[in-house]
Amino acid sequence: MNAEYLEQQLDKLSLTEREQCLLDISLGGEMSDEAIHTLIEGLDLEVENQNYLLMLSSLGFSGGWTHFPSEMIPRLKGVHRYHQAHVSIGLPWLAQQIRALAAEKIPVMLLKGAAMLTYYASRRPRYIYTYTFTVPPEHFEGALESLLKNGNTMGQRSPYAAVVKGNCDSIEICRSVFDAHNEQFSDVWERAEGFLLHGAEVLVPSQEDMFLHLMDTQSCDYFKKRNTLSRLQWLYDCIDTWGYSDKLRLEHLLSRARQLHITRRVRLMLRVFSRCFPELLGPEELEQAFSRSKEHDELRADGGD
């Protein structure tokens, strides 16, 4: 599978007109009757992706529901209330599981949507039913055993992860942060940032590692054609992580990606990010960083990941 083919696949999975409109308005664009028409034209509230409806409801609340059809407002407010109720139950449950692991001296690092919901984008609502985290490899089996003793049941299992099911939500335990599984000799855990989640001590990847983690996981979804509806949520996550603290620097990201053997995946997803947010990462800056000779060297360094 060559780079040209992969870029063609990225083009096919570009944002729809209404997704681009929602993204633009959420990031400071102007709300208007025309924009709302784009956002809701052909919208079926019964079958629409729930994350999209939640994003719409957040937009409504932030703008005082101006321009929204009156008959749609109660339903969107209901979506928002349901999300708040679900999170008010789910996060304390997650914290309980983390405390059970801490009692056995097993540290936890939240990943994917769990890290965004609780830390990097805690003010941006999202639906989440599976909380993903990782533990040090030597504690993987012990963590599973502990969670099962804590009243949960075993779900799917693969060589790379396992799912543990609770009453309402579930936990996916990954063996590593990056799909390439080459960070075991790196400093991912040492660089991680800690905080308290409902009284439980927990970690998330550093800002730089979190951004690369988003690039890595989304690249798998793109090219395995999984979760194509998540692309808008992914872009929000990238923006929130990019601007969370200090501005991320391209040369540092590329150097770190090389260390983690994910350069090719990151390069492709950065091109998607640049197309959507050229004001943050200009295409010329990106192309200069990924000249032909540099790409060749990085592919060799990655071992063709």
N, C-alpha and C positions, 0 to 999 in steps of 0.2 A: 504494500500500500504506500504509494509515493506521496510526497508533500503536496503536489499539484492536485491530486485526487482528493486529499483531505481538505484542502482549501475550497474545492468545489462543493464538498459536503457542508462546509460551514456556510457557504452562500445560500444553500438550500434551506438552512435552518435559521435564516435571518429573522429578525422580529417582524411580526405582522404590523399593519398600519396602526391598529388600536393599541398594541403593546408599546410601540414607539411613542405614540401620543401620551399614554399613561406615564411612561418614563420621563418624557420631556416636562410634563406638568408637575410631576412629583419633585423634579429637580429644579423647579423655579419658573417653568414656562407659564404662559397665560391661560387661565381658564376661560372658556367661552361656550356659547351654545353649540357652535360648530365642533369644538373639541369634545363636548359631552356626547354629541351625536355620533362621533367617531368611536367613542368608548363604549357606547351601549347599543349601537346598531346591530340588530339580529341577536341580541343577548337573550339567552334562555336561562333564567335564574335557577331552573330546576336541574339543569345538567352542566352549567358552567363550572369551570375549574374554581375550587373554593379559594385558592390563594389569590386568584384574579379578583374575585368578589371582595375579598378582604382588603386588597389594595384599593379598590374602588371606594369601599366604605371609609377607609382612612383618608382618602382624598376628599370625600364628602364632609367628614368631620372637620378637617383642617380648613376647608373653604366655606364652612357654614351652609353646605348643601346648595349653594348658589348654582343655578343652571340644571340641577338634577330634576328629573320628572318627579312630581310629588308622589305618584303611586309606587315608585321604586324605593323611596327613602326608607319606609318602615322595614322592608325586607333587608336592605343593606345594613341598617342599624342592628337588625337581628343577627346578621352574620358576625358583626363586630362583638355583640354581647356574647354570642356562643364562643367565640375565640377567647374572650376574657375569662369566661367560666372554665373553659378547658385548661387554659394555662394555669389558672389559680389552683387546679387540682394536680396537674401534671408536674409542675416544677417542684412542689414540696415532695411528691413521690420520688422524683429523680434525686433530690437532695437526701432523702432517706436511704436510697440505695448506695449513694456515695459515702454516707456516714458508715454504713455497714462495711464497706470495703476499707475505709480508713481505720476502722477498729481492728482490721487484720493487717494494717500497715501497707495497704495497696493504694498507691496514688492514682488519680484519674485525670485524664486530659480530655475535655470536651472537643468534639470535632463537628464539622458540617453545620447543619442548621442549629444544633444545640449550642455551639459556640457563638453563633450569630445572635440567637434569641436571648441568651443570657449575658452576653458581654459586648460584642462588637456592634450590635444593632438592637440593643435592648428596648429602644423606644419604637422600633418598627415592628408592627404585629405580623405574625406568620402562623400558619397552621403547621403543627408538628405532632406526629403521633409516635415517631420512633426517634429516641434520643441516641445519638452516636457518640461513643467515646472510645478511647484506647487506654490501655494499661501497659506497663513495662512487659516485654515478652515473657519474662520468667514468671510473671504473675497471671498470665492469661487464664490458665486452667483453674487456678485458685480463685480468681475473680468470678468465673462462671459458677463454680461450686458455691461460693458465698451468696451470689444472687439467687441461686436456686433454693438455698436454705432459707432465704428471706421471703419466701412465699410466691416466687415466680416460676414459670414453666419454660422449658426449652423449646425454641422455635427452630428455624432453619440454621444450618451450620455448614460452613465451607472451610477450606484450608486457611482462609484469610480473616474470617469473622464469624461471629455467632450472634443469633438474636435470642433475647430472653424476654418473655412476655409477662406483663403485669395485668391487672384487672382492666385498665383502660388504655394504657400506653405500653410501649416496648422499648428495649434498649438493644442497640447493635454495638457489640464489642469488637473493635478491630484490633488486629495484631500490630498494626503500625499506622502512622499518620499518612504516609504517601503510598500510592498503589504500586510504585516501583519497588517498595520494600527494601530500599537501600539506605534508610536513615539510621540503621542500628548502630553505626559507628560515628554518627554525627552528634551534634549538640542540641537536637530538637527539644529534649526534656529540659536541658539546662537553660535554654533560651525562653522557655514557656513563661507565661504571666499567670499569677495566682489571684484569686478573689474568693469571696464568700458567697455561696448560693444557699439562701435560707439556712445559714449557719454552718453549712458544710464547706470545707476547704477543697477547692478544685482548681484545675489549671486549664488554660487554653493556649494554643500555639502563639508565639510572638506575632506581632503585626505582619512582619515580612513572611514568616512561615505560614500564617493563616491565608494570606493572599495567594501564595503558591499552592497551598492545599486546595483552595477554591478552583484554581486553574487546573490542577491535576485531576480532581474528581469530576469536574464538568467535562473535561476532554473525554473521559471514559463514557459519560452519558451521551455525548454528541455522537461519537463514532460507533457506539454499540446501539444507537437509536433508542436509548432509554430516557424517560423523563424529559421529553422535548418541551413539555409545558413548563419546565423549571427554568428555562433560559432567562425569563424576565426576573425571576427571583434571584437568579445567579448574578445578574447585572447589578441589582440593588445591593447584594452582598459585597460585590467587588467595590462598588462606590463607597459603601460604609466602611469597609476595611481599609481602602486606599486613603480615606480622609480621617481615619480614627484618631491618629496621633500625628507624628511627624510624616511629612510627605515621603512616600516610597520613592527610591531612586532606581532607575532602570538598570544601571550597571550592577548594583547590589543584588537586585532580583535575579539577574542572569548568572551572576557568580554563585549565588545560593542554589539556583536551579541546577547548575552544573554539579555542585557538590552532592545533590540529591538524585542525580541521574534522571531528571525530568525535563531537560532543556527543550526537547522537541515539542512535547505537549504544551509546555508553558509558552513557547514561541507562537504556536498556532492560536492559543487562547488569548494571548496578548494582542494578536491581530484583530480578533473579534472585539476585544475591549477597546482598542484604538479606533475601530470603525464607529463604535457607539459614542465614544468620549474623546474625540480628537483634541479637545481643549486640555485634557489631562495628559494624554500620551499621543503626541503627534505622529502621524504615519511616517514622516521623514526621519524622526528620531528613532523610531522602531526599526525602520529599514536599514538605517545606518548601523545600528547595533547588530543587526542580523544580515550582514553582508554575505555574499556567496561563500567566501573563504571561511568566514566565522561559522556559518551554518555547517559547513563540511567538518570543521574541527570539532564543533559541539556534538554533531551526530556520532563521530568517532568516540568522543569522550563518553557519550551516553551509552555506547554499545548498541545503538539503534533502537532505543526504547520506543 
